[in-house]
Amino acid sequence: MEADLIIKNIGNLVTMRGTNGPRIKEEMNNIEILKNAYVAVKNGKILDIGQGHIMDKLIGKNTEIHDAKGLTVTPGLVDSHTHLVHGGSRENEFALKISGVSYIDILKRGGGILSTVKSTKEASFDELYNKAKKSLDIMLEYGVTTVEAKSGYGLEFDTEVKQLKVAKKLNENHPVDIVSTFLGAHAVPIKYKENPDEFVDIVIEMLPKVKELAEFVDVFCEEGVFSVDQTKKILQRAKEIGYKLKLHADEIVPIGGAELAAELKAISADHLMAASENGMKLMAENKVIANILPGTSFNLMKDYANARKMIEVGVAVSLSTDYNPGSCPTENIQFIMQLGSLALNMTPSEVLTAVTINGAYAVDKADEIGSIEVGKKADLVVFDAPNIEYIIYHFGINHVYRVYKEGKLVVDDRRIVY
């Protein structure tokens, strides 16, 4: 069959193929790298991959041939935890943070999430759309081709729906694929501080009403936010309705979020800086992915999640930006990858696994994305790097040369061209 596109002269083709399920333990290091390789694309999907001579049958009169110039090609990167759609920013809290005021204390003062809730409520649909589109373009320039986007800055029905509808429209119009998550339980509104269970019931009432706009439900399970029991009540109902589950778990205080994620067999538990070893083991047994967000630890100047222990006990690890206006205002997933090695002591191979195939499993899309193999979407990143180690070693810059989304060139020479 003739290809629409062939990318040839690939110095290192990192395929990530070869496992059924998220990669764990030594599998995270054992990745396939093909030298002097090519990728053939047909109708937006991978038609063939190989090394050396390109088979004549793949080349027709309409086949485009692009030269990768001996560079490194990986699957499109997956940012599996973001708060993409929001209004405003929170640089006004920066001085408080660096003076030692805790994230929870800022929240108690009406800042933090509650500040962004106010800005998001006041922003129009178009303002939210344009702001999120700008961030999506930056993410794409850094190699992200699929992103998870949470609501959670409404804490009431109309604004939550507005956020989810913005994400839906972006998914229709933008090259980056968006997986939507309903995070109505992101914080307790001030009016319900004395009776948070009443707000829990309100969130539960919202669940069936937003089902057509979100695949996942998430809850911020944390001391001073939602308890384990409150989180369980929301997520059990969400599971009954047919949602897939995620948790903000044990970010600051070890209250048992990891254990709850295991009990409910969530797709992922995220953050986990304070997760117990028992919680990690239960996550491994129940195949819950640990979605670690080292940029948040970096920005909050807090301890990092124990990625090495998680890998050791058999938890599949993914890495994400946690892009949001407060605790991690960055769209740069390559910086997160570099923190994965420099702060979490993960190898470059483990890091790349975490932002490709394991990230794909963290959004339940691994049948379509996350690896370069026949039949999957032709989401490809050409890095201006001789190998994957160089991407981690040379930190703080954008290594992307080109990005292909479903076989279409969308970033060329580090610039948006879609």
Buried (B, 14 or more C-beta within 10 A) or exposed (E): EBBBBBBBBBBBBBBBBEBEEBBBBEBBBEBBBBEBBBBBBBEBBBBBBBEEEBEEEBBEEEBEBBEBEEBBBBBBBBBBBBBBBBBBBBEEBEEBBEEEBEBBEBBBEEBBBBBBBEBBBEBEEEBBBEBBBEBBBBBBBBBBBBBBBBBBBBBBBEBBBBBBBBBBBBBEEBBBBBBBBBBBBBBBBEEBEEEBEEBBEBBBEBBBEBBEBBBBBBBBBBBBBBBBEBBBBBBBBBBEEEBBBBBBBBBBBBBBBBBBBBBBEBBBBBBBBBBBEBBBBBBBEBBBBBBBBBBBBBBBEBEBBBBEBBBEBBBBBBBBBBBBBBBBBBBBBBBBBBBBBBBBEBBBBBBBBBBBBBBBBBBBBBEBBBBBBEEBBBBBBBBBBEBBBBBBEEBEEBBBBBBBBBBBBBBBEBEEEB
